[in-house]
Amino acid sequence: MLAGAYPFLAEAGLGNEGVFIGQDAWSGGGFCFDPWELYRQGVITNPNCLLAGVVGKGKSFLAKSMATRSIAFGRKVYVPGDPKGEWSAVAQAVGGTAIQLRPGSPNRLNPLDPGPRLKGVEDEEWRQVVATRRRALLGSLTESALGRPLASVEHTALDAALAQAVAWNTDPTLPAVVEALLRPVEDLVGATVEELTRDGRDIGHALRRLVTGDLAGLFDGPSTVPFDPDLPMISLDLSGVQGSNQLLAMVMTCASAWMEAALTDANAGQRWVIYDEAWRLMRQPALLARMQSQWKLSRGLGIANLLIVHRLSDLDAVGDASSEARALARGLLGDCSTKIIYQQEVSESPLTARELGLSVAERSQLPDLQRGEGLWRVGQRAFVVRHTATNGEMAVFDTDLRMVREATT
């Protein structure tokens, strides 16, 4: 009778498969979560997750715990952009690596690297795969730099420049593409050298910022850092990159492209890809489009994407109400079968409830959630879960401890 009257409070749990998260606040039992297992069982339709909560309530702590505990199950973890550098200690603690990118650093990534060749792919097919990946990267990068979509003639100029850079060197770099944009050498059908020079001028100067501007030394030559897909965790530490959200998006686009070569290997096993501070990235339509593509391919590639934001209203800061960017941002939300909501401001509760289709009982929990507690919406089922952490995890994950140490020294 009680189960029928209060189905939210009487939820039976997800079983004991997967990573232990903590305690189910209503049943008192343990709560485990594994997006790949739940997808196999048909509980969820995709493995992607959204994690939202106000600052200081433990959402980043939960993300780190989920990621590191999953390594024991054979999963690997990629953090394609860490704006605050909080994942570096985590990656090192589990035997992984944190690649620091900052002006003056010896670490350099070539975002046009072809990456490890996929097994069973013939030469011509592989060339097409690499060419498509490079075109998509350069398109996203120039749109982020310009703050607008590319015109058709600019796409042509960019394709011609990429082909010219590859002709110069089978492993092209961004400086070669910039040089080919500003100084094309061959006519194309429908475009003379003079027309290509004119049409590629704006995008050439926009990309030049990555070569000789404030990001010089990060992406302007061959990679000095190898990608080791066997490591349990790889994080790209961007805390040394200062500037606008647009600048960070450009860095993130280059860095994630370098990492995506490994992500597209369907034989690489199951992997978490974690986008921390994602609200800064979602304001760039070109990067949003790349993220959406990865979301759509997650099932085939064995990837579970984790999107971390402060609040769902962050989505309303993306473009205009009827814009393609807003539609892309909401598409990411729609492609997350698991939504984890930590404490929200009272003013946020109606929007969160509406976006997620929460019941009255579920909505009433949001303002009262304590630190480390979250409302988990897994498919059509809901739970309130208290995250449990070990002392060892607290020493590595808790950024508040660093603030206390700095204040007392």
LONUMAR-621811 format. One record per residue (C-alpha): x, z, y. Coordinates in steps of 0.2 Angstrom, whole numbers, always signed. Each point is the difference from the previous one (the first is absolute). Layout:
N
X/Z/Y
...
//
This chain:
409
+0/+0/+0
+14/+5/+12
+9/-16/-4
-15/-10/+5
-3/+9/+16
+18/+1/+5
+9/-15/-8
+15/+1/+13
+3/+18/-5
-2/-3/-18
+13/-15/-2
+8/+1/-17
+18/-7/+6
+10/-15/-5
+8/+6/-16
+18/+6/-3
+8/-17/+1
+13/-3/+13
+9/+10/+14
-6/+18/+2
-5/+2/+18
-7/+18/+1
-17/+9/-2
-17/-7/+1
-8/+12/+13
-17/+0/-8
+3/+0/-18
+16/+11/+1
+8/-12/-13
+16/-10/+2
-1/-17/+9
+10/-15/-6
+1/-17/+7
+7/-17/-6
-7/-16/+9
+7/-11/-14
-9/+10/-14
-16/+1/+10
+0/-18/+3
+2/-3/-19
-15/+11/-3
-10/-9/+13
-2/+15/+11
+7/-9/+15
+1/-19/+4
+18/+0/+7
+15/+12/+0
+2/+1/+19
-3/+16/+10
-3/+6/+18
+6/+17/+5
-7/+6/+17
+2/+17/+9
+5/+8/+17
+18/+5/+3
+6/+16/-9
-13/+1/-14
+11/-6/-14
-4/-18/-3
+18/-6/+0
+5/+15/-11
-14/-7/-13
+7/-17/+1
+18/+5/-4
-6/+11/-14
-11/-14/-8
+15/-12/+2
+13/+11/-7
-10/+7/-15
-5/-18/-5
+18/-4/-3
-1/+11/-16
-13/-12/-6
+12/-15/+2
-6/-6/+17
+11/-5/+14
-3/+3/+19
+4/-11/+14
-2/+5/+19
+2/-16/+9
+1/+9/+17
+2/+18/+4
-2/+2/+19
+5/+18/+1
+13/+1/-14
-10/+13/-10
+2/-9/-17
+19/-1/+1
+3/+17/-8
-14/-3/-12
+8/-16/-6
+17/+8/-2
-7/+15/-9
-8/-10/-14
+16/-11/-2
-6/-14/+11
+7/-7/+16
-5/+0/+18
+7/-15/+10
+2/+4/+18
-3/-14/+13
+5/+3/+18
+10/-9/+13
+19/+3/-4
-3/+3/-19
+10/-9/-13
-16/-3/-9
-7/-18/+2
-14/-8/-9
-3/-19/-1
-19/-2/+0
+2/-17/-6
+9/+5/-16
-8/-8/-15
+0/+16/-10
+2/+1/-19
-6/-16/-9
-16/+2/-10
+1/-2/-18
-6/-16/-8
-1/-9/+17
+7/-18/+0
+12/-5/+14
-13/-10/+10
-13/+13/-1
+12/+13/+5
+5/-10/+16
-18/-1/+4
-3/+18/-2
+15/+5/+11
-5/-13/+13
-18/+6/+1
+6/+18/+2
+12/-5/+14
-13/-9/+9
-12/+14/-1
+13/+12/+6
+5/-11/+15
-18/-3/+5
-3/+19/+0
+15/+4/+9
-2/-13/+14
-18/+5/+2
+5/+19/+2
+13/-5/+12
-11/-11/+11
-16/+11/-2
-11/-15/-4
-3/-13/-14
+11/-15/-1
-6/-17/+5
+0/-14/-12
+15/-9/+8
+10/+17/+0
-3/+1/-19
+7/-17/-2
+15/+5/+11
+3/+15/-11
-2/-9/-16
+13/-13/+6
+12/+14/+5
-1/+9/-16
+3/-17/-10
+15/-3/+12
+7/+18/-3
-2/-2/-19
+9/-17/+1
+15/+9/+9
+0/+14/-13
-10/+3/-15
-1/+18/+5
-5/-2/+18
+0/+14/+13
-11/+3/+15
+14/-5/+12
+0/-17/-9
-19/-2/+3
+2/+5/+18
+13/-13/+2
-10/-13/-8
-15/+4/+11
+9/-1/+16
+11/-15/-6
-9/-11/-13
+10/-15/-6
-13/-11/-9
-16/-8/+4
-15/+3/-11
-15/-11/-3
-11/+3/+15
+13/+10/+10
+16/-5/+8
+15/+11/+3
-5/+2/+18
-17/+5/-5
+6/+12/-13
+12/+8/+13
-15/+2/+12
-12/+7/-13
+12/+12/-7
+7/+7/+16
-11/+15/+2
+1/+5/-19
+19/-3/+0
+2/+12/+15
-12/+13/-8
+10/+0/-16
+16/+1/+10
-3/+18/+3
+3/+3/-18
+17/-9/+1
+8/+5/+17
-12/+12/+8
-4/+18/-3
-1/-2/-19
+16/-9/-2
+10/+5/-15
-15/+4/-11
-6/-16/-6
+12/-13/+7
+11/-4/-15
+2/+1/-19
-6/+17/-8
+13/+13/-1
-12/+11/-11
-5/-4/-18
-17/+2/-6
+0/+10/-16
-17/-1/-8
+5/+12/-13
+1/+15/+12
-15/+12/-1
-3/-1/+19
+6/-11/+15
-4/+5/+17
+4/-10/+16
+4/+13/+14
-5/-7/+17
+1/+16/+9
+15/-7/+10
-10/-15/+7
-8/+5/+17
-12/-10/+10
-18/-6/+0
-12/-2/-15
+3/-19/+2
+19/+3/-3
-3/+11/-14
-12/-13/-8
+14/-13/+1
+12/+11/-8
-13/+5/-13
-4/-19/-3
+18/-4/-4
+4/+16/-10
-16/-2/-11
+4/-19/-3
+17/+5/-7
-9/+12/-12
-14/-11/-4
+11/-11/-11
+0/+14/-13
-18/+4/+2
-5/-17/-5
+8/+2/-17
-15/+4/-12
+12/+5/-13
+7/+14/+11
-12/+14/-6
-12/+10/+10
+5/+5/+17
-7/+10/+15
+3/-9/+17
-3/+13/+14
-4/-4/+18
+3/+15/+10
-6/+1/+18
-10/-16/-3
-10/+2/+16
+15/-7/+9
+2/-15/-11
-19/-5/-1
+1/-4/+19
+10/-16/-4
-12/-14/-8
+14/-9/-8
+6/+15/-9
-18/+4/-5
-2/-17/-8
+16/+3/-10
-6/+17/-6
-17/-7/-5
+8/-13/-11
+9/+14/-9
-16/+10/-1
-8/-15/-8
+14/-3/-13
+2/+19/-4
-9/-1/-17
+10/-15/-6
+17/+7/+5
-3/+18/-6
+1/+7/+18
-10/+14/+7
+1/+0/+19
-2/+16/+10
-6/-1/+18
+3/+16/+10
-9/+1/+17
-6/+15/+11
-18/-5/+1
-12/-14/-5
-3/-3/+19
+18/-7/+0
-8/-16/-7
-10/-2/+16
+16/-1/+10
+4/-16/-9
-5/-15/+10
-17/-3/+8
-16/+4/-10
-3/-18/-5
+19/-4/-2
+8/-6/-16
+13/+14/+1
-15/+13/+0
-7/-9/-15
+17/+0/-9
+2/+19/+3
-17/+4/-7
+4/-12/-14
+14/+12/-5
-12/+15/+0
-12/-10/-11
+14/-4/-12
+4/+18/-3
-10/+7/-14
+7/+17/+3
-2/+9/+17
+7/+17/+3
-5/+9/+16
+8/+15/+6
-7/+11/+14
-8/-11/+14
-5/+5/+18
-19/+4/+1
-2/-15/+11
+8/-11/-14
-12/+6/-14
-15/-11/+3
+11/-16/+1
+10/+5/-16
-17/+4/-9
-7/-17/+6
+15/-10/-5
+2/+8/-17
-18/+2/-4
+1/+19/-2
-14/+11/-5
-6/+14/+11
+9/+12/-11
+16/-10/+0
-1/-2/+19
-2/+18/+3
+17/+4/-8
+11/-10/+12
+1/+12/+15
+3/+15/-12
+14/-7/-11
+15/+11/+1
+18/-5/+0
+4/-9/-17
-19/-3/-4
-7/-17/+0
-16/-9/-4
+4/-13/-13
-12/-14/-2
+5/-9/-16
-11/-15/-3
-18/+7/+1
+6/+18/-4
+5/+14/+12
+11/+16/-2
+7/+13/+12
+18/+3/-6
+13/+13/+4
+17/-8/-1
+12/+12/-9
+19/-2/+3
+15/+8/-8
+14/+9/+10
+12/-14/-3
-12/-12/+7
-4/+10/+15
+19/+1/+4
+2/-19/+0
-17/-5/+7
-5/+12/+13
+5/-7/+17
-5/+17/+9
+14/+8/-9
+12/-11/+10
-8/+4/+16
+1/+19/-4
+19/-1/-4
+4/-10/+16
-10/+12/+10
+10/+15/-7
+17/-7/+1
//
